[in-house]
């Protein structure tokens, strides 16, 4: 069963906090598949959401789309 990890991006947030966690879950998926070569599934699915479902601007002008 795959776990869904949902990250809330708010106006002015520090995007590195979100992207770093997404990277960590992606690395976990890569290791899982490398250690279980007969499997093609993933352990984690990640998604970014915003309160209104619209693009927000993170700190430093980074545009984040849900």
Residue, then its C-alpha position, 0 to 999 in steps of 0.5 A: x500500500x502506498x502512503x500519500x504525503x501531502x505538503x501545504x505550500x502557503x504564500x511566503x513559505x520557505x520552499x526548501x522545507x517542502x522540496x527537501x521532504x519531497x526529495x527524501x521520499x523520492x530517495x526512499x522510493x528509489x532505494x525501495x525499488x533498488x532493493x526489491x528489483x522485482x517490484x516497480x511500485x513505490x512506497x510514497x506518493x507526494x503532492x503539493x497543495x495550497x489553501x485555495x488550489x491556486x499558485x502561490x509565491x514562496x519566499x524568494x519569489x519561487x512560484x509554487x503550483x499545486 
